[in-house]
Amino acid sequence: MPQTIRTIPHARASWPAETPRDEPVVTLRAAAGDGDGNGLVGGARIRSIMETAAAGTAAGISNGPVVAVAVSAIAMVKPVMVGDVIACHADVARIGTSSITLAVEVLVRRQGLGAPERVAAADYTYMAVDGDGRPRPVLELGPRGRTLP
């Protein structure tokens, strides 16, 4: 059976930081425990925040459980420091029959001040699964009551 894919052409990890969008999925201040001895937050911690934002968004869109099947186009472009306020956005890039691809972007406000700076981006793909872990169709109406394009 061929897979149906709906693409939203403007939703990509390469979006500039000033692109308008919904509120961040995850917002937090980088704490001392997130950093190393030099006050830098490690890439693994940033990827963990991205995964949390993407998985929650995909599960909400599909109205059920999802599993990660791919992470691509990951780019860590600037360092994150302890004390920075991190905002992670997850925007729909593509919805297939049973898969969802999200463009995930991390912005920071240095020490909670100033304009947001883009520090990381990646594309995350999830598969909607049923209770037995088998692929299932992505529902078209998410929990926020919005019909997806």
PASEBA-1860 file (N, C-alpha, C; in nm, 3 decimals):
! residues 149
1> MPQTIRTI> 0.084/-0.117/0.000/0.000/0.000/0.000/0.089/0.124/0.000 ~ 0.074/0.218/-0.096/0.158/0.337/-0.098/0.128/0.427/0.021 ~ 0.232/0.494/0.068/0.215/0.582/0.182/0.172/0.721/0.136 ~ 0.072/0.776/0.202/0.025/0.911/0.173/0.109/1.008/0.254 ~ 0.164/1.107/0.189/0.247/1.205/0.258/0.196/1.344/0.226 ~ 0.173/1.421/0.332/0.138/1.561/0.317/0.258/1.642/0.364 ~ 0.308/1.731/0.282/0.426/1.808/0.316/0.388/1.954/0.338 ~ 0.445/2.011/0.442/0.430/2.154/0.467/0.565/2.214/0.431
9> PHARASWP> 0.578/2.276/0.312/0.709/2.312/0.260/0.789/2.409/0.346 ~ 0.723/2.495/0.422/0.798/2.594/0.499/0.847/2.542/0.633 ~ 0.806/2.423/0.675/0.845/2.369/0.806/0.969/2.283/0.791 ~ 1.083/2.337/0.816/1.210/2.267/0.803/1.305/2.307/0.915 ~ 1.401/2.223/0.944/1.499/2.254/1.048/1.585/2.374/1.009 ~ 1.584/2.412/0.882/1.666/2.525/0.838/1.596/2.659/0.855 ~ 1.479/2.660/0.920/1.409/2.787/0.944/1.500/2.884/1.016 ~ 1.493/3.013/0.980/1.566/3.112/1.059/1.500/3.130/1.196
17> AETPRDEP> 1.577/3.173/1.293/1.529/3.186/1.431/1.412/3.283/1.443 ~ 1.400/3.382/1.355/1.295/3.482/1.370/1.161/3.438/1.310 ~ 1.151/3.317/1.257/1.026/3.269/1.198/0.919/3.256/1.306 ~ 0.800/3.316/1.286/0.694/3.304/1.386/0.643/3.160/1.395 ~ 0.598/3.120/1.512/0.547/2.986/1.536/0.472/2.983/1.667 ~ 0.419/2.864/1.701/0.352/2.846/1.829/0.452/2.860/1.943 ~ 0.399/2.855/2.063/0.483/2.860/2.182/0.579/2.741/2.184 ~ 0.694/2.753/2.252/0.786/2.640/2.261/0.721/2.520/2.329
25> VVTLRAAA> 0.765/2.402/2.290/0.716/2.279/2.350/0.784/2.258/2.486 ~ 0.911/2.292/2.495/0.989/2.278/2.618/1.062/2.410/2.641 ~ 1.054/2.462/2.763/1.130/2.581/2.801/1.192/2.553/2.938 ~ 1.321/2.582/2.951/1.388/2.564/3.080/1.514/2.648/3.085 ~ 1.561/2.670/3.207/1.689/2.738/3.226/1.795/2.632/3.248 ~ 1.905/2.641/3.176/2.014/2.545/3.191/2.075/2.561/3.331 ~ 2.067/2.455/3.410/2.115/2.458/3.549/2.260/2.410/3.557 ~ 2.320/2.431/3.673/2.460/2.391/3.693/2.481/2.244/3.663
33> GDGDGNGL> 2.385/2.159/3.696/2.397/2.015/3.672/2.394/1.979/3.524 ~ 2.349/2.071/3.439/2.346/2.048/3.295/2.481/2.076/3.230 ~ 2.569/2.147/3.301/2.693/2.192/3.240/2.815/2.114/3.284 ~ 2.925/2.145/3.216/3.054/2.087/3.254/3.127/2.187/3.343 ~ 3.253/2.161/3.372/3.332/2.249/3.458/3.355/2.387/3.400 ~ 3.332/2.402/3.270/3.352/2.531/3.204/3.222/2.608/3.183 ~ 3.111/2.554/3.233/2.983/2.622/3.219/2.914/2.597/3.087 ~ 2.962/2.500/3.010/2.898/2.466/2.882/2.802/2.349/2.900
41> VGGARIRS> 2.687/2.358/2.835/2.589/2.249/2.840/2.623/2.153/2.726 ~ 2.631/2.025/2.757/2.671/1.925/2.658/2.566/1.900/2.551 ~ 2.614/1.855/2.438/2.526/1.825/2.326/2.427/1.715/2.357 ~ 2.466/1.619/2.442/2.373/1.510/2.479/2.254/1.567/2.553 ~ 2.274/1.665/2.638/2.163/1.727/2.712/2.072/1.802/2.615 ~ 2.129/1.872/2.519/2.048/1.946/2.421/1.968/1.847/2.337 ~ 2.029/1.738/2.293/1.957/1.637/2.215/1.845/1.573/2.298 ~ 1.867/1.556/2.427/1.764/1.500/2.514/1.643/1.594/2.521
49> IMETAAAG> 1.667/1.722/2.530/1.559/1.821/2.532/1.485/1.818/2.399 ~ 1.558/1.807/2.289/1.497/1.801/2.156/1.409/1.676/2.144 ~ 1.459/1.562/2.192/1.384/1.437/2.186/1.256/1.446/2.269 ~ 1.264/1.507/2.386/1.145/1.523/2.470/1.040/1.607/2.399 ~ 1.082/1.717/2.339/0.988/1.804/2.267/0.927/1.733/2.147 ~ 1.010/1.665/2.071/0.962/1.598/1.950/0.869/1.481/1.983 ~ 0.905/1.399/2.079/0.822/1.283/2.114/0.687/1.325/2.167 ~ 0.685/1.426/2.252/0.558/1.475/2.306/0.469/1.534/2.199
57> TAAGISNG> 0.529/1.607/2.106/0.452/1.666/1.996/0.396/1.558/1.905 ~ 0.479/1.460/1.868/0.434/1.352/1.780/0.323/1.269/1.845 ~ 0.337/1.240/1.974/0.234/1.163/2.045/0.104/1.242/2.051 ~ 0.113/1.372/2.071/-0.007/1.456/2.074/-0.077/1.461/1.941 ~ 0.000/1.473/1.834/-0.059/1.479/1.700/-0.126/1.347/1.665 ~ -0.061/1.237/1.701/-0.114/1.105/1.663/-0.217/1.050/1.762 ~ -0.239/1.122/1.871/-0.332/1.076/1.975/-0.296/0.939/2.029 ~ -0.168/0.914/2.049/-0.128/0.786/2.104/0.022/0.768/2.101
65> PVVAVAVS> 0.068/0.646/2.132/0.211/0.622/2.142/0.283/0.630/2.008 ~ 0.408/0.672/2.016/0.495/0.681/1.898/0.632/0.626/1.935 ~ 0.706/0.583/1.833/0.846/0.542/1.853/0.931/0.619/1.752 ~ 1.050/0.657/1.796/1.143/0.727/1.708/1.199/0.629/1.606 ~ 1.200/0.670/1.478/1.256/0.584/1.375/1.375/0.649/1.304 ~ 1.390/0.781/1.317/1.504/0.848/1.253/1.525/0.986/1.312 ~ 1.651/1.023/1.319/1.692/1.161/1.350/1.791/1.198/1.242 ~ 1.764/1.309/1.173/1.854/1.348/1.065/1.875/1.498/1.064
73> AIAMVKPV> 1.971/1.537/0.987/2.004/1.679/0.967/2.030/1.751/1.099 ~ 2.091/1.680/1.196/2.116/1.745/1.325/2.232/1.843/1.312 ~ 2.213/1.961/1.367/2.316/2.064/1.362/2.322/2.135/1.497 ~ 2.438/2.134/1.557/2.462/2.209/1.681/2.549/2.327/1.638 ~ 2.490/2.445/1.630/2.559/2.557/1.566/2.622/2.657/1.662 ~ 2.577/2.660/1.788/2.635/2.750/1.887/2.633/2.682/2.023 ~ 2.726/2.717/2.111/2.725/2.656/2.244/2.611/2.710/2.329 ~ 2.571/2.629/2.427/2.472/2.669/2.527/2.544/2.674/2.660
81> MVGDVIAC> 2.518/2.780/2.736/2.586/2.800/2.862/2.490/2.780/2.979 ~ 2.545/2.740/3.093/2.466/2.733/3.215/2.406/2.871/3.240 ~ 2.276/2.875/3.269/2.207/3.002/3.292/2.128/3.050/3.173 ~ 2.157/2.996/3.053/2.079/3.033/2.935/1.938/2.976/2.947 ~ 1.839/3.050/2.895/1.703/2.998/2.890/1.685/2.932/2.755 ~ 1.650/2.803/2.758/1.638/2.720/2.638/1.491/2.706/2.601 ~ 1.460/2.730/2.474/1.324/2.709/2.423/1.334/2.614/2.304 ~ 1.259/2.506/2.309/1.263/2.407/2.203/1.128/2.403/2.131
89> HADVARIG> 1.131/2.421/2.000/1.012/2.420/1.916/1.011/2.293/1.832 ~ 0.892/2.238/1.810/0.876/2.120/1.724/0.761/2.149/1.627 ~ 0.794/2.162/1.500/0.696/2.197/1.397/0.680/2.083/1.298 ~ 0.558/2.058/1.257/0.530/1.950/1.162/0.595/1.981/1.028 ~ 0.676/1.887/0.981/0.736/1.899/0.848/0.664/1.809/0.749 ~ 0.617/1.691/0.798/0.551/1.596/0.709/0.468/1.498/0.792 ~ 0.354/1.461/0.739/0.272/1.358/0.801/0.244/1.253/0.695 ~ 0.280/1.129/0.726/0.252/1.018/0.636/0.137/0.935/0.691
97> TSSITLAV> 0.117/0.819/0.635/0.009/0.732/0.681/0.027/0.693/0.827 ~ 0.149/0.654/0.864/0.175/0.614/1.002/0.295/0.688/1.062 ~ 0.350/0.785/0.991/0.469/0.855/1.042/0.449/1.006/1.047 ~ 0.527/1.067/1.134/0.527/1.212/1.151/0.672/1.256/1.153 ~ 0.706/1.355/1.071/0.839/1.414/1.074/0.825/1.556/1.127 ~ 0.909/1.588/1.225/0.906/1.719/1.288/1.039/1.790/1.269 ~ 1.032/1.919/1.241/1.150/2.005/1.239/1.163/2.062/1.380 ~ 1.270/2.025/1.449/1.290/2.065/1.588/1.401/2.167/1.592
105> EVLVRRQG> 1.378/2.275/1.664/1.476/2.383/1.672/1.491/2.427/1.817 ~ 1.614/2.456/1.857/1.643/2.503/1.992/1.694/2.647/1.982 ~ 1.629/2.734/2.057/1.670/2.874/2.067/1.707/2.901/2.212 ~ 1.802/2.992/2.234/1.835/3.032/2.371/1.833/3.184/2.383 ~ 1.800/3.227/2.503/1.820/3.367/2.542/1.935/3.362/2.642 ~ 2.042/3.429/2.609/2.162/3.425/2.692/2.132/3.483/2.830 ~ 2.148/3.398/2.930/2.119/3.432/3.069/1.976/3.487/3.085 ~ 1.888/3.444/2.994/1.747/3.484/3.001/1.718/3.620/2.942
113> LGAPERVA> 1.818/3.683/2.880/1.802/3.819/2.828/1.827/3.824/2.678 ~ 1.781/3.932/2.617/1.812/3.957/2.477/1.729/3.876/2.380 ~ 1.766/3.888/2.255/1.694/3.819/2.147/1.733/3.671/2.146 ~ 1.639/3.584/2.106/1.673/3.441/2.098/1.776/3.414/1.990 ~ 1.864/3.319/2.019/1.965/3.275/1.923/1.941/3.128/1.892 ~ 1.950/3.093/1.765/1.935/2.953/1.725/2.065/2.879/1.756 ~ 2.053/2.768/1.831/2.172/2.693/1.869/2.174/2.550/1.816 ~ 2.057/2.495/1.782/2.053/2.357/1.733/1.924/2.333/1.655
121> AADYTYMA> 1.930/2.236/1.565/1.812/2.197/1.487/1.832/2.054/1.437 ~ 1.721/1.985/1.417/1.724/1.848/1.363/1.585/1.811/1.315 ~ 1.578/1.708/1.233/1.451/1.652/1.189/1.434/1.518/1.260 ~ 1.320/1.501/1.328/1.287/1.378/1.400/1.168/1.313/1.333 ~ 1.177/1.182/1.307/1.066/1.108/1.248/1.020/1.002/1.347 ~ 0.890/0.998/1.367/0.826/0.903/1.459/0.724/0.820/1.385 ~ 0.703/0.698/1.432/0.598/0.613/1.379/0.492/0.596/1.488 ~ 0.366/0.616/1.451/0.257/0.590/1.544/0.240/0.439/1.556
129> VDGDGRPR> 0.226/0.390/1.680/0.215/0.246/1.702/0.092/0.216/1.788 ~ 0.042/0.092/1.774/-0.071/0.049/1.856/-0.018/-0.016/1.984 ~ -0.106/-0.074/2.063/-0.067/-0.135/2.189/0.029/-0.252/2.176 ~ 0.036/-0.312/2.057/0.128/-0.423/2.033/0.258/-0.378/1.966 ~ 0.274/-0.245/1.949/0.395/-0.193/1.888/0.395/-0.197/1.736 ~ 0.280/-0.227/1.675/0.270/-0.230/1.529/0.230/-0.092/1.477 ~ 0.276/-0.057/1.357/0.237/0.073/1.300/0.086/0.086/1.290 ~ 0.039/0.208/1.313/-0.103/0.239/1.300/-0.116/0.374/1.231
137> PVLELGPR> -0.231/0.405/1.174/-0.248/0.534/1.107/-0.238/0.651/1.205 ~ -0.183/0.759/1.158/-0.180/0.884/1.234/-0.320/0.944/1.223 ~ -0.377/0.980/1.335/-0.510/1.043/1.332/-0.496/1.187/1.285 ~ -0.595/1.237/1.218/-0.586/1.371/1.161/-0.624/1.481/1.258 ~ -0.681/1.448/1.372/-0.721/1.550/1.466/-0.643/1.530/1.596 ~ -0.558/1.626/1.628/-0.476/1.616/1.748/-0.554/1.656/1.872 ~ -0.494/1.640/1.990/-0.563/1.667/2.114/-0.595/1.814/2.134 ~ -0.529/1.901/2.061/-0.557/2.044/2.074/-0.678/2.084/1.989
145> GRTLP> -0.741/1.983/1.925/-0.862/2.011/1.847/-0.837/2.073/1.713 ~ -0.713/2.070/1.667/-0.681/2.131/1.538/-0.673/2.023/1.431 ~ -0.735/2.049/1.318/-0.721/1.958/1.206/-0.589/1.990/1.140 ~ -0.509/1.887/1.118/-0.378/1.906/1.057/-0.391/1.919/0.907 ~ -0.300/1.996/0.843/-0.307/2.013/0.697/-0.288/1.883/0.623
END
